[in-house]
């Protein structure tokens, strides 16, 4: 059995600016060292609930673990270049095959091409077209995991530019249809198998529209 960590470390970041404060010093005689964390639920590697995009939809604590744990179908998109629209034909060529109810993982290895702690990771990324999102939906997955900012307007949010909902194509087509989004995984280059087991359990935060997750794949014999 081999475990592959696919999660971004939570640390200082220009976009999300988490507040990480440590209280207590063991070397000074304090009994405990305790860290406090304040962070957006949509920063770093995380899971979206439908409430993130749909009024009145379920929040993250209602996400069944069965929705975010299961057999994964890895699409090798490492040849996709910067600032490129990913179309259905590209996805079809990279599809290793699988079953309905799989978790689909789009592996562009984008974190090797641009540092996720820099603006260029967001502004020069490839993105999915609306037709590509519809093609993915037709595979009937239970979740979609991505290692790049998958909707073109995500880059525009850095400059507070708002566009119509339908331009956020994976949210409008997949999340709206009940396909859970697992966003901003990294280290997909380390994956060796096309059908590993993926675990992406979000924190159980009541009434939240998403939550951070420690995402990992299990390859080989799973006990």
NUNU-201066 format. One record per residue: residue in one letter; x, y, z of N, C-alpha, C in turn. Coordinates in steps of 0.02 Angstrom, whole numbers, plus 32768, in hexadecimal, padded with zeros to 4 digits. Layout:
<rs>
R   rest   n.px   n.py   n.pz   ca.px   ca.py   ca.pz   c.px   c.py   c.pz
R      a      X      Y      Z       X       Y       Z      X      Y      Z
...
</rs>
This chain:
<rs>
R   rest   n.px   n.py   n.pz   ca.px   ca.py   ca.pz   c.px   c.py   c.pz
R      x   802A   7FC4   8000    8000    8000    8000   802C   803E   8000
R      x   801A   806F   7FD8    803F    80AE    7FD2   800E   80E8   7FD9
R      x   801E   8118   8004    7FF3    8152    800F   8014   818F   7FF1
R      x   7FEE   81B3   7FC7    8006    81EF    7FA4   7FE0   822C   7FBE
R      x   8003   825A   7FDD    7FE4    8296    7FF7   7FD8   82C7   7FBD
R      x   7F9A   82DE   7FB6    7F87    830A    7F7F   7F70   834F   7F99
R      x   7F86   8361   7FD5    7F6C    839D    7FF6   7FA0   83D5   7FF8
R      x   7F89   8412   7FEE    7FB3    844C    7FF8   7FC0   8456   8043
R      x   7FFE   8466   8056    800A    8479    809C   7FE7   84BC   80AB
R      x   7FCB   84C2   80E6    7FAC    8501    80FB   7FE1   852C   811B
R      x   7FF1   8563   80FB    8024    8591    8114   8017   85D5   80F5
R      x   8045   8604   80FE    803C    8646    80E2   8030   8643   8097
R      x   7FFE   8669   807E    7FED    866A    8037   7FD1   86AE   8026
R      x   7FE6   86C8   7FEC    7FD1    870C    7FDA   7F86   8712   7FD0
R      x   7F65   86DB   7FBC    7F1E    86DF    7FAC   7EF1   86D5   7FEA
R      x   7F02   86A6   8014    7ED5    8694    804B   7EEA   86AF   808E
R      x   7F29   86BA   8099    7F42    86D9    80D6   7F25   86B9   8116
R      x   7F33   8679   8121    7F1B    865A    815F   7F3D   8678   819B
R      x   7F18   867B   81D2    7F34    8693    8211   7F45   8656   823C
R      x   7F85   864D   8247    7F9E    8614    826E   7FC4   862F   82AA
R      x   7FA9   8624   82E5    7FC7    863F    8322   7FD4   8607   8353
R      x   8010   8608   8370    8024    85D5    83A0   8027   85F3   83E6
R      x   8006   85D1   8415    8008    85E7    845B   8027   85AF   8485
R      x   8053   85C1   84B1    8074    858F    84DB   80B9   857E   84C1
R      x   80E7   8577   84F0    812D    8568    84DF   8146   8532   850E
R      x   814E   84F5   84F6    8162    84BE    8521   81A7   84CB   853F
R      x   81D4   84EA   8518    8217    84F7    8532   8217   8529   856C
R      x   81E0   8550   8571    81DA    8581    85A6   81B2   8566   85E1
R      x   819D   8528   85DC    8179    8509    8614   812E   8506   860C
R      x   8112   8520   85D4    80C9    851B    85CB   80B4   84D2   85C2
R      x   8079   84C3   85DA    8062    847D    85D9   8053   8465   8592
R      x   8035   8492   8569    8020    847F    8526   8037   84B3   84F3
R      x   8042   849D   84B7    804A    84C8    847C   800A   84C2   8454
R      x   7FE8   84FA   8448    7FA6    84F8    8427   7FA7   852A   83EC
R      x   7F94   8511   83B2    7F91    853B    8376   7F49   854C   8365
R      x   7F3E   858C   8356    7EFC    85A3    8340   7EFF   85B3   82F6
R      x   7ECB   859F   82D1    7ECA    85A9    8289   7E8A   85CD   8274
R      x   7E91   8602   824D    7E58    8623    822D   7E64   8621   81E2
R      x   7E35   8604   81BE    7E40    85F8    8176   7DFE   85F6   8151
R      x   7DFE   860B   8112    7DC3    8602    80E8   7DB7   85B8   80DB
R      x   7D79   85A6   80D4    7D69    8560    80C4   7D76   854F   807B
R      x   7D8A   8580   8053    7D97    8575    800C   7DDF   8584   7FF9
R      x   7E0B   8580   802A    7E51    8588    801C   7E76   8546   801E
R      x   7EAE   8543   7FFB    7ED7    8507    7FFA   7EAD   84CB   7FE1
R      x   7EC0   848F   7FF2    7E9B    8454    7FDA   7E5A   844F   8003
R      x   7E22   844E   7FE1    7DE2    844F    8005   7DAA   842E   7FDC
R      x   7D71   8426   7FFC    7D36    8408    7FDC   7CFE   843C   7FDD
R      x   7CDC   8442   7FA4    7CA3    846F    7F9F   7C62   844B   7FAF
R      x   7C37   846B   7FD6    7BF2    8455    7FDD   7BC7   8479   7FA9
R      x   7B8D   845E   7F9A    7B61    847F    7F6A   7B4D   84C5   7F81
R      x   7B4B   84D1   7FC2    7B38    8513    7FDD   7B69   8549   7FC7
R      x   7BA4   8536   7FB2    7BD6    8567    7F9A   7BBC   858C   7F5E
R      x   7B91   856C   7F37    7B7C    8588    7EF6   7B31   858B   7EED
R      x   7B0C   8565   7F15    7AC4    855E    7F0B   7A9F   8573   7F4A
R      x   7A72   85A2   7F44    7A4C    85BB    7F7D   7A22   8583   7F9C
R      x   7A28   857A   7FDE    7A00    854A    8001   7A17   8502   7FFB
R      x   7A4F   84F7   7FDA    7A68    84B3    7FD0   7A8B   8499   800F
R      x   7A9A   8458   8012    7ABA    843B    804E   7AFE   8459   805C
R      x   7B0E   8460   809C    7B4F    8479    80B2   7B7E   843E   80BD
R      x   7BBC   844D   80CE    7BF1    841A    80C9   7BE8   83E0   80FA
R      x   7BCA   83EC   8135    7BC4    83B4    8164   7B93   837F   814C
R      x   7B6B   8390   8118    7B3C    8360    80FC   7B5C   8335   80C5
R      x   7B9A   8342   80B4    7BBC    831B    8080   7BCB   82D5   809A
R      x   7BAE   82A1   807C    7BBD    825D    8093   7C05   824B   8083
R      x   7C25   8226   80B0    7C6A    8212    80A2   7C6F   81E7   8063
R      x   7C3A   81C2   8054    7C39    819A    8017   7C42   81C4   7FD9
R      x   7C31   8205   7FDE    7C36    8232    7FA5   7C7E   8247   7F96
R      x   7CA9   8244   7FC9    7CED    825E    7FC2   7D23   8229   7FD0
R      x   7D0E   81EB   7FD7    7D3D    81B3    7FE0   7D29   817D   7FAF
R      x   7D59   8166   7F87    7D49    8131    7F58   7D7C   812A   7F21
R      x   7D6C   80FF   7EF2    7D99    80F2    7EBB   7D9F   8130   7E90
R      x   7DDC   8140   7E7D    7DEC    817C    7E58   7E01   816A   7E11
R      x   7DF3   8197   7DE3    7E02    818D    7D9C   7E2F   81C7   7D87
R      x   7E70   81B9   7D7E    7EA2    81EE    7D73   7EA9   81FE   7D29
R      x   7E9B   823B   7D17    7EA4    8253    7CD2   7EE9   8275   7CCF
R      x   7F16   8259   7CA8    7F59    8276    7CA1   7F55   82AF   7C6E
R      x   7F54   82EC   7C89    7F51    8329    7C5F   7F91   8351   7C65
R      x   7FC8   832E   7C74    8007    8350    7C7F   8022   8374   7C41
R      x   800B   8361   7C06    8021    8382    7BC9   7FFC   83C3   7BBA
R      x   7FC7   83D1   7BE0    7FA2    840F    7BD5   7FCD   844B   7BE7
R      x   7FCE   847C   7BBC    7FF9    84B6    7BC5   7FD5   84EE   7BEA
R      x   7FFB   8520   7BFE    7FDF    855A    7C21   7FAD   857E   7BF4
R      x   7F7C   859E   7C15    7F4A    85C8    7BF2   7F28   85A2   7BB9
R      x   7F17   8564   7BC7    7EF8    853A    7B95   7EB3   8524   7BAC
R      x   7E82   8529   7B80    7E3F    850F    7B8E   7E3F   84C3   7B84
R      x   7E28   849F   7BB7    7E24    8456    7BB3   7DDF   8444   7B97
R      x   7DDF   8423   7B5F    7DA2    8411    7B3B   7D92   83C6   7B45
R      x   7D56   83B1   7B33    7D43    836A    7B3B   7D73   833A   7B1A
R      x   7D8E   834B   7ADF    7DBB    831D    7ABC   7DFA   8310   7AE4
R      x   7E13   8343   7B07    7E4E    833B    7B31   7E40   830C   7B6B
R      x   7E05   8314   7B89    7DF2    82E8    7BC0   7DE8   82A1   7BA9
R      x   7DC8   8299   7B70    7DBB    8255    7B56   7DFC   8230   7B48
R      x   7E2D   8254   7B2E    7E6E    8235    7B1F   7E93   8220   7B5E
R      x   7E85   8241   7B95    7EA8    8233    7BD5   7E81   8205   7C03
R      x   7E45   81F2   7BEF    7E19    81CA    7C1A   7E33   8182   7C1F
R      x   7E46   816B   7C5B    7E5E    8126    7C62   7E26   80F3   7C65
R      x   7DE8   810B   7C67    7DAF    80DE    7C6D   7D9E   80D0   7CB6
R      x   7D60   80C2   7CC2    7D4A    80B5    7D07   7D00   80A7   7D08
R      x   7CE1   80B9   7D40    7C9B    80A9    7D4A   7C74   80E6   7D60
R      x   7C33   80E3   7D59    7C08    8117    7D76   7C13   8119   7DC1
R      x   7C12   8155   7DDD    7C1D    815C    7E25   7C65   8162   7E39
R      x   7C92   8164   7E08    7CD9    8171    7E17   7CE2   81B9   7E2F
R      x   7D1B   81C5   7E50    7D34    8209    7E59   7D64   8215   7E1F
R      x   7D59   824A   7DF9    7D84    825B    7DC1   7DBA   828B   7DDA
R      x   7DF9   827D   7DCA    7E31    82A7    7DDD   7E53   82C1   7D9E
R      x   7E50   8302   7D93    7E72    8321    7D5A   7EB7   8337   7D70
R      x   7EEA   8314   7D55    7F2F    831C    7D6C   7F59   833F   7D37
R      x   7F5B   8381   7D3B    7F84    83A9    7D0D   7FCB   83B2   7D26
R      x   7FD8   83A1   7D65    8018    83AC    7D87   8029   83F7   7D85
R      x   7FF6   8420   7D8B    7FFF    8469    7D85   802D   8485   7DBB
R      x   802F   8465   7DF5    805A    847F    7E2A   80A4   8477   7E1A
R      x   80B5   844E   7DE8    80FA    8448    7DD1   810C   8480   7DA0
R      x   80D9   849D   7D82    80E4    84CF    7D4D   80E0   8517   7D68
R      x   80B8   8520   7D9B    80B3    8561    7DBC   80AC   8556   7E07
R      x   80CB   857F   7E2E    80C9    857B    7E77   8085   8593   7E8F
R      x   8062   8568   7EB5    801E    857A    7ECB   801D   85B6   7EFB
R      x   8058   85C8   7F15    805B    8602    7F41   8064   8643   7F1B
R      x   8064   863F   7ED8    806D    867B    7EAF   802E   868A   7E86
R      x   8029   86C6   7E70    7FF0    86DC    7E47   7FEC   86B5   7E05
R      x   8025   86A3   7DE9    8026    8682    7DA8   8004   863E   7DA9
R      x   8004   861C   7DE2    7FE1    85DD    7DE8   7F98   85E5   7DD4
R      x   7F7C   861D   7DE5    7F35    862B    7DD9   7F28   864B   7D95
R      x   7F53   867A   7D81    7F45    86A1    7D45   7F5D   8680   7D04
R      x   7F87   864C   7D08    7F9F    862C    7CCC   7F89   85E3   7CC7
R      x   7F5B   85CE   7CF0    7F46    8588    7CF2   7F1B   8576   7CB6
R      x   7F1A   8535   7CA6    7EE7    851D    7C77   7EA2   851E   7C98
R      x   7E6E   8515   7C71    7E2B    8515    7C8E   7DFD   84E8   7C64
R      x   7DC6   84D4   7C82    7D95    84AA    7C60   7D61   84D4   7C3C
R      x   7D50   84C1   7BFF    7D19    84E1    7BDC   7CD6   84C7   7BF6
R      x   7CA2   84E9   7BE4    7C5F    84D1    7BF9   7C50   848D   7BDA
R      x   7C65   8482   7B9D    7C5B    8442    7B7C   7C82   840B   7B9F
R      x   7CBD   841B   7BB9    7CE4    83EA    7BDE   7CC2   83D7   7C1F
R      x   7CA7   8409   7C42    7C84    83FB    7C80   7C47   83CF   7C73
R      x   7C24   83DC   7C3D    7BEA    83B3    7C2C   7C00   836B   7C1B
R      x   7C38   8365   7BF9    7C53    8322    7BE8   7C63   82FB   7C27
R      x   7C81   831C   7C58    7C91    82FB    7C98   7C51   82E5   7CBC
R      x   7C1E   8310   7CBA    7BDF    82FF    7CDB   7BC1   82C0   7CBD
R      x   7BC9   82B7   7C7C    7BAC    827D    7C5A   7BCD   823B   7C6F
R      x   7C08   823F   7C8F    7C28    8203    7CAA   7C07   81EE   7CEC
R      x   7BDC   8217   7D07    7BB7    820A    7D45   7BE6   81FD   7D81
R      x   7C14   822B   7D8D    7C40    8224    7DC8   7C1C   823A   7E07
R      x   7C37   8228   7E40    7C1C    8242    7E7F   7C43   827F   7E96
R      x   7C81   8286   7E7D    7CA9    82C0    7E8F   7CDC   82CE   7E58
R      x   7CF3   830C   7E56    7D28    8320    7E28   7D5F   8341   7E50
R      x   7D9C   8329   7E49    7DD7    8347    7E6A   7E03   8366   7E34
R      x   7E1F   83A0   7E43    7E47    83C5    7E13   7E87   83DF   7E34
R      x   7EBD   83E3   7E0C    7EFC    83FE    7E26   7F0E   8440   7E05
R      x   7EDB   8464   7DEE    7EE4    84A5    7DCE   7EA4   84CD   7DD8
R      x   7EA6   8510   7DD0    7E68    8538    7DD6   7E3C   852A   7D99
R      x   7E0A   8500   7DA2    7DE9    84DF    7D69   7DB8   850B   7D43
R      x   7DA0   8540   7D61    7D72    856E    7D3F   7D97   85AF   7D2E
R      x   7D91   85C5   7CF0    7DB7    8601    7CDC   7DAC   863C   7D0B
R      x   7D6F   864A   7D23    7D64    8685    7D4C   7D89   8684   7D8F
R      x   7DA4   864A   7DA4    7DC7    8647    7DE3   7E01   8679   7DE3
R      x   7E22   8681   7DAA    7E59    86B1    7DA6   7E40   86F9   7DAD
R      x   7E03   8705   7D97    7DE8    8749    7D9A   7DD8   875E   7DE1
R      x   7DCB   872D   7E0D    7DBB    873D    7E52   7DF5   8760   7E76
R      x   7E32   8756   7E5D    7E6B    8777    7E7C   7E65   87C3   7E76
R      x   7E42   87DA   7E42    7E38    8822    7E37   7DF0   8836   7E45
R      x   7DCB   880C   7E6A    7D86    881A    7E7D   7D58   8826   7E41
R      x   7D66   8801   7E0B    7D3C    8805    7DCF   7D08   87CD   7DD2
R      x   7CC9   87E0   7DCE    7C92    87B0    7DD2   7C74   87A4   7D8D
R      x   7C66   8765   7D7E    7C47    8753    7D3E   7C08   872A   7D4E
R      x   7BDC   871F   7D1C    7BA0    86F7    7D28   7BAF   86B1   7D41
R      x   7B81   8696   7D67    7B8A    8653    7D85   7B9C   861E   7D51
R      x   7B7D   8622   7D17    7B87    85EC    7CE6   7BCF   85EA   7CCB
R      x   7BF6   861D   7CD6    7C3B    861B    7CC0   7C68   85F4   7CF1
R      x   7C50   85E8   7D2D    7C72    85BB    7D5C   7C59   8574   7D4C
R      x   7C74   8558   7D17    7C53    851F    7CF7   7C4F   84E1   7D22
R      x   7C84   84D0   7D47    7C80    8493    7D6F   7C4F   849C   7DA9
R      x   7C4A   84D8   7DC3    7C1A    84E6    7DF8   7BD2   84E5   7DDC
R      x   7BCA   8504   7DA2    7B87    8509    7D86   7B6D   84C7   7D6B
R      x   7B99   849E   7D50    7B83    845F    7D31   7B8B   8424   7D61
R      x   7BC5   841C   7D7F    7BD2    83E0    7DA7   7BBA   83E8   7DEF
R      x   7BCE   841D   7E11    7BB9    8425    7E56   7B6D   842C   7E5B
R      x   7B50   8450   7E2C    7B07    8458    7E2B   7AE4   8414   7E23
R      x   7B04   83E6   7E01    7AE7    83A4    7DF5   7AF6   8372   7E2D
R      x   7B19   8389   7E61    7B27    835E    7E9A   7B6B   833D   7E99
R      x   7B95   8350   7E69    7BD9    8336    7E66   7C05   8362   7E94
R      x   7C21   8344   7EC7    7C4A    836A    7EF7   7C8B   8380   7ED7
R      x   7CA0   83BE   7EE5    7CDF    83D8    7ECB   7D15   83D4   7F00
R      x   7D4D   83B5   7EEF    7D88    83B1    7F1A   7DBE   83DB   7EF8
R      x   7DCD   8415   7F15    7DF4    8447    7EF1   7E3B   844D   7F0B
R      x   7E68   845C   7EDB    7EAE    846F    7EE9   7ED6   8438   7F0A
R      x   7ECF   83FB   7EF0    7EFE    83C7    7F06   7F42   83D4   7EE5
R      x   7F76   83B8   7F00    7FB9    83C0    7EE5   7FDC   837B   7EE4
R      x   8019   837A   7EC9    8043    833F    7ECB   8026   8305   7EA3
R      x   7FFE   8313   7E70    7FE3    82DD    7E48   8019   82B9   7E1F
R      x   8053   82D9   7E18    808B    82B9    7DF5   80A1   8279   7E19
R      x   8094   8274   7E5A    80AA    823A    7E81   807D   81FD   7E77
R      x   8044   8205   7E57    8017    81CD    7E4D   8032   819D   7E19
R      x   802E   815C   7E28    8047    8129    7DFA   800E   8101   7DDA
R      x   7FD5   8100   7DFB    7F9D    80D8    7DE4   7F67   8104   7DC5
R      x   7F40   80E7   7D99    7F09    810B    7D79   7EC7   8104   7DA0
R      x   7EC5   80D4   7DD0    7E87    80CA    7DF5   7E95   80C0   7E3F
R      x   7EB6   80F0   7E5F    7EC1    80E9    7EA7   7E82   80F7   7ECF
R      x   7E85   80EB   7F0F    7E51    80FF    7F3D   7E5F   8147   7F52
R      x   7E2D   8172   7F4F    7E36    81B8    7F63   7E0D   81C7   7FA1
R      x   7E2B   81EB   7FD0    7E09    8200    800D   7E0E   824C   8012
R      x   7DD5   826E   8017    7DD4    82B7    8018   7DA0   82CF   804B
R      x   7DA5   82B8   8088    7D73    82C8    80BB   7D7B   8310   80D4
R      x   7D48   833A   80CC    7D4C    837E    80E5   7D3E   8382   8130
R      x   7D58   83B6   8150    7D46    83C1    8196   7CFA   83C9   819C
R      x   7CDF   83B1   81D3    7C96    83B1    81DD   7C82   83F1   8200
R      x   7C7F   8427   81D9    7C70    846A    81F3   7C27   8479   81E6
R      x   7C00   8480   821A    7BB8    848A    8214   7BA9   84CC   81F0
R      x   7B7D   84C8   81BE    7B64    8501    8199   7B98   8523   816D
R      x   7BCF   8500   815E    7C03    851C    8132   7BF6   8505   80EA
R      x   7C0D   852E   80BB    7C03    8520    8074   7C3D   84FA   8055
R      x   7C6D   84E8   807E    7CA8    84C1    8069   7CD3   84B6   80A6
R      x   7D09   8491   809D    7D36    8485    80D6   7D79   846C   80BD
R      x   7DAF   847D   80E1    7DF0    8461    80D0   7DEE   8415   80D6
R      x   7E1A   83F4   80AF    7E1D    83AA    80B0   7E65   8394   80A8
R      x   7E77   835D   80C8    7EB7    833C    80BC   7EA9   8306   8088
R      x   7EBB   8312   804B    7EAC    82E5    8014   7EE7   82B8   8006
R      x   7EDA   8277   7FFF    7F10    8249    7FEF   7EF6   820F   7FC6
R      x   7F23   81EF   7FA2    7F12    81B4    7F7A   7F36   8177   7F98
R      x   7F15   813E   7F94    7F33    80FF    7FAB   7F3B   80D2   7F6F
R      x   7F79   80BF   7F62    7F89    8093    7F2B   7F9E   804E   7F44
R      x   7F99   801D   7F1A    7FAB    7FD9    7F2D   7F74   7FB6   7F52
R      x   7F84   7F85   7F79    7F52    7F5F    7F9F   7F36   7F8A   7FD7
R      x   7EF4   7F92   7FD7    7ED2    7FB9    800B   7EB4   7F89   803D
R      x   7ECA   7F8D   807B    7EB2    7F60    80AF   7E6C   7F73   80C5
</rs>
